Amino acid sequence: MAQTRLFSRSLVRLTPLEADEDVRGFLQGLVTNDVTGLLPVWAGLLSAQGKAMFDFLVWPAGDGLLLDCETDAAEELVKRLSLYRLRRKIAIGRDDAHGIHWEPEPGDGGARDPRMLALGQRWIAPVSEDDESADEAWLAHRLSLGIPEGRAELGDILWLETNAAELNGVSFTKGCYVGQENTARMNWRQKVNRRLVVVPLENSDEKRRKAAYPALGLAVDHLRVDDIDPAFLPEWQARAIAADGENAEG
């Protein structure tokens, strides 16, 4: 078997319990991205202040949805979504019978990662005893592209400061969701003052560090844009910061 399973990822399943229950409509009013169209998409569930609490990929599942999230955050995500459910007839729980798989190159049967084509492809498959881990390869690949994810790296950061706009993690036309007001205000001002940046560990600012990966020699820092060394930026992020500067001058 190929090493493709991401054991660090789990699935949360949302299933309608009545024929007229709209699962997509339920999630649409909570998360940062539009889940009523083509899936998968990457989205965040934010605090009322617009700071990241959870991030996940949203997959179609018949009349329901599957959320591809961190394994360590899955139970808390279920609890948080259940708080918003109120009297909606929707079942929300982990689906441990299926796993997330990843490969760095596109192939048959997978879906391209909606954040960036270079992230490769993912797919969902029944769990097997023969599954082998791709977690280390995925982490190295993701960080090599300068892309943060997960609560350790994104947690308690304003959503646009996580590079969500550049990574297709927010819709500015979908209507209201939790944390939408601050997110929309930042977009309207066309200025993101801080960014999450993947930097060499030796150049990391410990006071601004969100996560460190000594084995890879990398860290994720939350830095003021003016303090970011352009030499550490991937091309996609350099373009975004340059555009912010042009908007500020204009």
C-alpha positions as CSV (number, residue, x, y, z in Angstrom):
1,M,0.0,0.0,0.0
2,A,1.1,3.6,-0.7
3,Q,1.7,6.0,2.1
4,T,-1.4,8.2,1.6
5,R,-3.5,8.2,4.7
6,L,-3.5,11.4,6.8
7,F,-4.0,10.1,10.3
8,S,-3.8,13.6,11.6
9,R,-7.1,14.3,9.8
10,S,-10.6,13.0,10.7
11,L,-14.1,13.4,9.3
12,V,-17.1,15.0,11.0
13,R,-20.4,14.1,9.3
14,L,-23.5,16.3,9.1
15,T,-26.6,14.3,8.1
16,P,-30.2,15.5,7.8
17,L,-32.7,13.5,9.9
18,E,-35.7,14.7,8.0
19,A,-36.1,15.0,4.2
20,D,-36.7,18.8,4.3
21,E,-33.7,19.6,6.5
22,D,-31.1,21.6,4.7
23,V,-27.6,20.8,5.9
24,R,-25.8,23.0,3.5
25,G,-28.0,25.9,4.5
26,F,-27.2,25.3,8.2
27,L,-23.4,25.3,7.6
28,Q,-23.7,28.2,5.2
29,G,-24.7,30.6,8.0
30,L,-21.8,29.6,10.1
31,V,-18.6,29.3,8.1
32,T,-16.5,31.7,6.0
33,N,-16.9,30.1,2.6
34,D,-19.8,29.3,0.3
35,V,-20.8,25.7,0.8
36,T,-23.8,25.8,-1.5
37,G,-21.8,25.3,-4.7
38,L,-19.1,23.1,-6.0
39,L,-17.2,21.2,-3.2
40,P,-14.7,20.7,-1.6
41,V,-13.9,24.1,-0.3
42,W,-11.7,25.2,2.5
43,A,-13.5,27.2,5.3
44,G,-13.2,28.5,8.8
45,L,-15.5,28.6,11.8
46,L,-14.7,31.8,13.6
47,S,-15.3,33.5,16.9
48,A,-17.7,36.4,17.0
49,Q,-14.6,38.6,16.8
50,G,-13.5,37.0,13.5
51,K,-10.7,34.9,14.9
52,A,-10.0,31.4,13.7
53,M,-11.4,28.6,15.9
54,F,-11.4,25.7,13.4
55,D,-10.5,25.2,9.8
56,F,-11.6,22.3,7.6
57,L,-12.4,21.2,4.0
58,V,-16.1,20.7,3.3
59,W,-16.9,17.7,1.1
60,P,-20.3,16.6,-0.3
61,A,-21.9,13.5,1.1
62,G,-25.3,12.9,-0.4
63,D,-27.8,15.2,1.3
64,G,-25.2,15.9,4.0
65,L,-21.7,17.1,4.3
66,L,-18.3,15.8,5.5
67,L,-15.8,18.1,7.3
68,D,-12.2,17.1,6.8
69,C,-10.6,18.5,10.0
70,E,-7.8,18.0,12.5
71,T,-8.2,14.7,14.4
72,D,-7.3,16.5,17.7
73,A,-10.0,19.1,17.1
74,A,-12.8,16.8,15.8
75,E,-14.6,16.3,19.1
76,E,-14.5,20.0,19.9
77,L,-15.8,20.8,16.4
78,V,-18.7,18.5,16.9
79,K,-19.6,20.2,20.2
80,R,-19.3,23.7,18.7
81,L,-21.5,22.9,15.7
82,S,-24.0,21.2,18.0
83,L,-24.3,24.4,20.0
84,Y,-25.5,26.2,16.8
85,R,-27.8,23.3,15.8
86,L,-30.6,24.3,18.2
87,R,-33.7,22.4,17.1
88,R,-32.5,21.6,13.6
89,K,-32.9,18.0,12.7
90,I,-29.3,17.3,11.8
91,A,-27.0,14.6,13.2
92,I,-23.5,15.8,13.9
93,G,-20.7,13.3,14.8
94,R,-17.4,11.8,13.8
95,D,-17.2,9.4,11.0
96,D,-14.4,7.1,12.0
97,A,-15.2,4.5,9.3
98,H,-13.6,6.7,6.6
99,G,-10.2,8.4,6.4
100,I,-8.6,11.2,4.4
101,H,-5.9,10.4,1.8
102,W,-3.4,12.7,0.1
103,E,-0.9,12.6,-2.7
104,P,1.3,15.5,-3.9
105,E,0.4,15.0,-7.5
106,P,-3.0,14.8,-9.2
107,G,-4.4,11.5,-10.3
108,D,-7.5,9.5,-10.9
109,G,-10.3,9.7,-8.3
110,G,-9.0,12.6,-6.1
111,A,-10.0,16.2,-5.8
112,R,-7.5,19.0,-6.0
113,D,-7.0,20.9,-2.8
114,P,-9.1,24.0,-3.1
115,R,-6.5,26.2,-1.4
116,M,-3.8,25.8,-4.0
117,L,-3.2,23.4,-6.9
118,A,0.4,22.7,-5.8
119,L,-1.0,21.1,-2.6
120,G,-1.9,18.1,-4.5
121,Q,-5.0,15.9,-4.3
122,R,-7.1,14.4,-1.5
123,W,-9.8,11.8,-1.4
124,I,-12.0,10.0,1.2
125,A,-11.9,6.2,1.5
126,P,-13.0,3.5,4.0
127,V,-10.5,2.9,6.8
128,S,-8.3,-0.1,6.2
129,E,-5.7,-1.9,8.4
130,D,-3.3,-1.5,5.5
131,D,-3.4,2.3,5.5
132,E,0.0,3.9,5.8
133,S,0.7,7.4,7.1
134,A,1.5,10.3,4.8
135,D,1.4,12.8,7.7
136,E,5.1,13.7,7.7
137,A,5.2,14.1,3.9
138,W,2.1,16.2,4.0
139,L,3.4,18.5,6.7
140,A,6.7,19.0,4.9
141,H,5.0,19.6,1.6
142,R,2.5,22.1,3.0
143,L,5.1,24.1,4.9
144,S,7.3,24.2,1.8
145,L,4.5,26.1,0.1
146,G,4.1,28.5,3.0
147,I,0.6,27.4,3.9
148,P,-0.5,27.2,7.5
149,E,-3.4,25.2,8.8
150,G,-4.8,23.9,12.1
151,R,-5.4,25.4,15.5
152,A,-1.7,25.4,16.5
153,E,-0.9,27.7,13.6
154,L,-4.2,29.5,12.9
155,G,-5.8,29.6,16.3
156,D,-7.0,33.0,17.6
157,I,-5.8,34.8,14.5
158,L,-8.0,37.1,12.5
159,W,-9.2,35.1,9.5
160,L,-7.7,37.3,6.8
161,E,-4.3,37.3,8.6
162,T,-4.2,33.6,8.1
163,N,-3.9,34.3,4.3
164,A,-7.5,33.0,3.9
165,A,-8.4,35.3,1.0
166,E,-5.3,34.2,-1.0
167,L,-6.0,30.5,-0.2
168,N,-9.7,30.6,-1.3
169,G,-11.0,30.3,2.3
170,V,-13.5,33.1,2.3
171,S,-16.4,34.4,0.2
172,F,-17.2,38.1,0.4
173,T,-20.5,37.6,-1.3
174,K,-22.2,34.8,0.5
175,G,-23.9,36.8,3.3
176,C,-23.7,36.6,7.1
177,Y,-21.7,34.0,9.1
178,V,-20.1,34.0,12.5
179,G,-17.3,36.6,12.6
180,Q,-18.3,38.0,9.2
181,E,-18.4,41.7,10.4
182,N,-14.7,42.0,11.3
183,T,-13.7,39.9,8.3
184,A,-15.7,42.1,5.9
185,R,-14.3,45.3,7.5
186,M,-10.7,44.2,7.0
187,N,-11.5,43.3,3.3
188,W,-13.2,46.7,2.7
189,R,-10.1,48.5,4.1
190,Q,-8.0,46.4,1.7
191,K,-5.2,46.2,4.3
192,V,-4.0,43.2,6.3
193,N,-1.5,44.4,8.8
194,R,-0.2,41.0,10.0
195,R,0.3,37.7,8.3
196,L,1.1,34.1,9.2
197,V,4.4,33.3,7.6
198,V,6.5,30.1,7.4
199,V,10.1,31.0,8.2
200,P,13.4,29.2,9.0
201,L,13.4,28.2,12.6
202,E,16.6,30.1,13.2
203,N,15.0,33.3,12.0
204,S,11.8,32.8,13.9
205,D,10.7,35.5,16.4
206,E,9.9,33.4,19.5
207,K,7.5,36.1,20.8
208,R,5.5,35.9,17.5
209,R,5.8,32.2,16.9
210,K,2.7,30.1,16.6
211,A,4.3,26.7,16.0
212,A,7.8,25.2,15.5
213,Y,8.9,22.1,13.6
214,P,12.6,21.5,14.6
215,A,12.8,18.3,12.4
216,L,12.1,20.5,9.3
217,G,13.9,23.6,10.6
218,L,10.8,25.7,10.1
219,A,8.3,27.7,12.2
220,V,5.1,29.6,11.7
221,D,5.2,33.2,12.9
222,H,2.5,35.8,13.1
223,L,4.3,39.0,12.0
224,R,3.5,42.5,11.2
225,V,3.8,42.9,7.4
226,D,6.5,45.6,7.8
227,D,8.6,43.1,9.8
228,I,8.5,40.2,7.2
229,D,11.7,39.4,5.3
230,P,10.6,39.1,1.7
231,A,13.3,36.4,1.2
232,F,11.2,34.0,3.2
233,L,8.0,34.5,1.2
234,P,6.6,32.2,-1.4
235,E,5.6,33.9,-4.6
236,W,1.8,33.8,-3.9
237,Q,2.3,35.5,-0.5
238,A,4.7,38.1,-1.8
239,R,2.1,39.1,-4.5
240,A,-0.6,39.5,-1.8
241,I,1.6,41.7,0.4
242,A,2.7,43.8,-2.5
243,A,-1.0,44.3,-3.5
244,D,-1.8,45.4,0.1
245,G,1.0,48.0,-0.2
246,E,-0.3,49.3,-3.4
247,N,-3.8,49.6,-2.0
248,A,-2.5,51.5,1.0
249,E,-0.6,53.9,-1.2
250,G,-3.7,54.4,-3.4
